[in-house]
């Protein structure tokens, strides 16, 4: 909604009657801020120029529908690059109205190229856009002619009861936002705005345990000034003035766990602790009391994800339900700053990499995550009592690290199933890049002063790192053109996650415009390549497909060995005395 002054001459001011302004109004409504459009409802008001106003309103609504359809087509085109035919089919089927899909969509296009699919999708979207614009115009007209709006006024003594009634209606009716409902409820215990409290706790100073930071990235960490994990991971977006939805979802899950189960115990945890009804049953006192502890727990989880998992921002967390599990465990001071902090961090890190590379949470996340919460808590309680934890369940999964058939095994990750439209998931590309970033390594090129730049989550400008195809196609073109050619062919071996590496934006800029025959000469000996699984820093542009595949196989073997060794080291609890 737009605010306006009654005396202004803005073209969206309903009090300023100037037909010449209608064309400007039409243009304004179709070029919105952010991701929404404007519909000028005042054009529905009867006047001597009602016919012209109705025409303008119809044009605006139709243009909005066409713009949305265009945006959807662009979104489909962008996801074509890294998605299988089955994923594309599922996306289109879920996005289109069921009747429109069945009546108008030509499924034979799936056997053709990407352009045919996009064309078929666009044709049905155009049909939907026409229907939507007609129905929207009829609807808003009916709102004016048929719907009466009434106001219910309450004094302060009745507001608490009204909130309870509103929440009860919400449980059985149309789903509303849980966070907004709880914000309304908590004012009964504390009038300070909940959003302001969250922002305050996110940015307030915190204590971090330097000993928990791995050696490979500790030098970069020590150079930081005024570090706050939640701020570093952008748990509040200062530009948009909002919290990422994943952060609020995680906050509510952590809030529920801490409120109902304030201490880690062997008593079984159930999935209902993360469910809507359980959260809506939180009392104002619990909402008030556990706001700061929940923010603090998530901040500790952010510290864990940055120091141990190579994650730069909250939005990069691959499986968001891991956040409440890690945060809930770390809200226990003994598991964070106590004598067991390092053992708990090691256990959580091993658990993280095992699940990321074995595909444990590739499906059924809700059920699997609550199972793991119970298993992890049992292990941690053993550690707290100086007993060796029972790790059989985790060690069983360890055997599937980068060896889960159809997910992360060597043949799948080397694109050998691509002919059957089965591709490695994008998460594996980012996870491999994040794994090496968690270890720390040197950039692909030297900086302008001839110095090697160390790369880690805590290095300067880490948020500008870009994913790079290390081995380019052998062709007479620039590296950027080579990369474009790789991306266009989804079945190309060099789209394998094993060919990906984070490099700085400066290196990416230098490399992109370089000729292929000079690319390999730009990479100095001792560069990041030799520290991230590649056998050498020498990349032969004239290498055969077989030779390039052999390079990626060697990186696969190196990666498997490195991760397996690290997990084994992390799970070495021989210093804990007692029976297994």
Residue pairs with C-beta under 8 A, 6 or more apart in sequence:
2 12
2 38
4 10
4 12
4 13
5 13
6 13
6 15
7 15
8 16
9 16
9 18
10 16
11 18
11 21
11 22
11 24
11 25
11 28
12 25
12 28
12 38
12 40
14 40
14 42
14 45
17 47
17 49
19 49
19 52
22 52
22 53
22 56
25 40
25 56
25 60
26 56
26 59
26 60
26 63
28 38
29 37
29 38
29 39
29 40
29 60
29 63
29 64
30 37
30 60
30 63
30 64
30 67
32 38
37 64
37 67
39 57
39 60
39 61
39 64
39 136
39 140
40 57
40 60
41 140
41 144
43 53
43 54
43 56
43 57
44 53
44 54
44 57
44 140
44 141
44 144
45 53
47 53
57 137
58 133
58 137
61 133
61 136
61 137
62 129
62 130
62 133
64 133
65 128
65 129
65 130
65 132
65 133
65 136
66 126
66 129
68 129
69 122
69 125
69 126
69 128
69 129
72 95
72 121
72 125
73 118
73 121
73 122
73 125
76 88
76 91
76 92
76 117
76 118
76 121
77 114
77 118
79 87
79 88
79 91
80 88
80 114
80 117
80 118
80 490
81 487
81 490
82 423
82 426
82 490
83 91
83 423
84 421
84 422
84 423
85 110
85 421
86 421
88 110
88 117
89 110
92 101
92 105
92 117
92 121
93 101
96 105
96 121
96 124
96 125
96 128
97 128
100 124
100 127
100 128
101 124
104 123
104 124
104 127
105 120
105 121
105 124
106 120
109 116
109 117
109 119
109 120
110 117
154 162
160 188
163 184
163 185
163 188
166 181
166 184
167 181
167 185
167 280
170 176
170 181
170 280
171 277
171 280
175 276
178 252
178 276
178 279
178 280
179 248
179 251
179 252
181 280
182 194
182 252
182 279
182 280
182 282
182 287
183 193
183 194
183 195
185 282
185 284
185 287
186 194
186 284
186 287
186 288
186 291
187 284
188 284
189 283
189 284
189 285
189 287
189 288
190 284
190 288
194 287
194 291
195 243
197 291
197 292
198 236
198 243
198 251
198 291
198 295
199 236
201 291
201 292
201 295
201 296
201 299
202 228
202 230
202 231
202 235
202 236
202 295
202 299
203 228
203 230
203 231
203 236
204 228
205 226
205 228
206 228
206 229
206 230
206 296
206 299
207 337
208 227
208 229
208 303
209 336
209 337
209 341
210 218
210 221
210 222
211 341
211 342
212 303
212 307
212 341
212 342
212 345
213 221
213 307
214 307
214 308
214 438
214 439
214 440
216 439
216 440
216 456
217 307
217 438
217 439
217 440
217 456
217 457
217 458
219 454
220 440
220 454
220 456
220 457
220 458
220 459
221 227
221 307
221 456
221 458
223 458
224 458
227 458
228 299
229 299
229 300
229 302
229 303
229 306
230 236
230 295
230 298
230 299
230 302
232 302
232 306
232 312
233 302
233 305
233 306
233 311
233 312
233 313
233 314
234 244
234 313
234 314
234 315
235 243
235 244
235 247
235 298
235 299
235 302
235 314
236 242
236 243
236 247
237 243
237 244
243 251
244 314
244 315
246 314
246 315
246 317
246 320
246 323
247 298
247 314
249 320
250 298
250 320
250 323
250 324
250 327
251 294
251 295
251 298
252 279
253 274
253 321
253 323
253 324
254 294
254 297
254 298
254 323
254 324
254 327
254 328
254 331
255 279
255 282
255 287
255 290
255 291
255 294
256 273
256 274
256 278
256 279
256 282
257 269
257 273
257 274
257 324
257 328
258 290
258 293
258 294
258 297
258 328
258 331
259 282
259 286
259 287
259 290
260 273
260 278
261 267
261 269
261 273
261 328
263 332
264 329
264 332
264 335
264 377
264 380
264 381
265 377
265 381
266 377
266 378
266 381
268 374
269 370
269 373
269 374
269 377
270 370
271 366
271 367
271 370
272 278
273 370
274 321
274 324
274 366
274 370
293 331
294 327
294 331
296 331
297 327
297 328
297 330
297 331
298 323
298 327
300 327
300 330
300 331
300 336
301 323
301 326
301 327
301 330
302 314
304 326
304 330
304 345
304 348
304 349
305 311
305 317
305 326
306 312
306 457
306 458
307 345
307 438
307 457
308 345
308 348
308 349
308 352
308 438
309 349
309 352
309 353
309 434
309 438
310 433
310 434
310 435
310 436
310 437
310 438
310 439
310 457
311 317
311 434
311 457
312 437
312 457
312 462
312 463
312 465
313 463
316 430
316 434
317 323
318 356
318 427
318 430
318 431
319 355
319 356
319 361
319 365
319 369
321 361
321 365
321 366
321 369
322 352
322 355
322 361
322 369
325 369
325 372
325 373
325 376
326 348
328 373
329 335
329 344
329 348
329 376
329 377
329 380
330 336
330 344
334 340
334 341
334 384
335 341
335 344
335 380
335 384
336 344
340 380
340 383
340 384
343 383
343 573
343 576
344 380
344 383
346 570
346 571
347 376
347 379
347 380
347 383
347 389
347 570
347 571
348 376
349 570
350 394
350 566
350 567
350 570
350 571
351 372
351 376
351 394
353 401
353 435
353 563
353 566
353 567
354 360
354 394
354 397
354 398
354 401
354 567
355 361
355 372
355 397
356 427
356 431
357 401
357 402
357 404
357 408
357 428
357 431
357 563
358 397
358 398
358 400
358 401
358 402
358 403
358 404
358 407
358 408
359 400
359 404
359 407
359 408
360 368
360 397
361 368
361 369
362 407
362 425
375 393
375 394
378 389
378 390
379 389
379 390
379 391
379 394
380 389
382 388
382 389
382 390
383 389
383 573
383 576
385 578
386 576
386 577
386 578
387 576
387 578
387 579
387 580
388 573
388 574
388 576
388 578
388 579
388 580
389 573
390 580
391 571
391 573
394 571
395 571
398 564
398 567
400 408
401 408
401 560
401 563
401 564
401 567
402 408
402 409
402 410
402 413
402 556
402 559
402 560
402 563
403 409
403 410
403 560
405 412
406 412
406 417
406 422
407 424
407 425
408 424
408 428
410 553
410 556
411 417
412 422
412 424
413 424
413 428
413 496
413 497
413 498
413 556
414 493
414 496
414 498
414 549
414 552
414 553
414 556
415 423
415 424
415 491
415 492
415 493
415 495
415 496
417 423
418 490
418 491
419 491
423 490
423 495
424 496
424 497
428 497
429 467
429 497
429 500
430 467
431 497
432 497
432 498
432 500
432 559
433 467
433 500
433 501
433 502
435 559
435 563
436 501
436 502
436 531
436 532
436 533
437 455
437 456
437 457
437 462
437 465
437 502
438 456
438 457
439 531
440 454
440 455
440 456
441 454
441 455
441 528
441 531
441 532
442 452
442 453
442 454
442 455
442 526
442 527
442 528
442 531
443 452
443 453
443 454
443 455
443 503
443 504
443 507
443 527
443 528
444 468
444 470
444 501
444 503
444 507
444 511
444 523
444 527
444 528
444 529
445 503
445 506
445 507
445 510
445 511
445 522
445 523
445 524
445 527
446 452
446 453
446 524
447 453
447 506
452 524
452 526
452 527
453 459
453 504
455 462
455 465
455 502
455 503
455 504
455 528
456 462
461 504
461 505
464 504
464 505
465 502
465 503
465 504
465 505
466 502
466 503
466 504
466 505
466 508
467 500
467 501
467 502
468 500
468 501
468 502
468 503
468 507
468 508
468 511
469 482
469 483
469 486
469 494
469 495
469 499
469 500
470 499
470 500
470 501
470 529
470 534
470 539
471 494
471 499
471 539
471 543
471 548
471 551
471 552
472 479
472 482
472 483
472 486
472 494
472 516
472 519
472 539
472 541
473 482
473 485
473 486
473 492
473 494
474 516
474 541
474 542
474 543
475 481
475 482
475 485
475 516
476 516
477 485
477 515
477 516
478 512
478 513
478 514
478 515
478 516
479 511
479 512
479 513
479 514
479 515
479 516
479 519
480 512
480 513
482 516
483 512
486 492
486 494
486 495
487 495
489 495
493 499
493 545
493 548
493 549
493 552
494 548
496 552
498 552
498 555
498 556
498 559
499 552
501 528
501 529
501 532
503 511
503 528
510 522
511 519
511 522
514 522
516 541
517 541
519 539
519 541
520 538
520 539
520 540
520 541
523 529
523 537
523 538
523 539
524 537
525 537
526 537
527 537
529 536
529 537
529 539
530 536
530 537
532 555
533 554
533 555
533 556
533 558
533 559
533 562
534 551
534 554
534 555
534 558
535 551
535 554
535 555
535 558
540 547
543 551
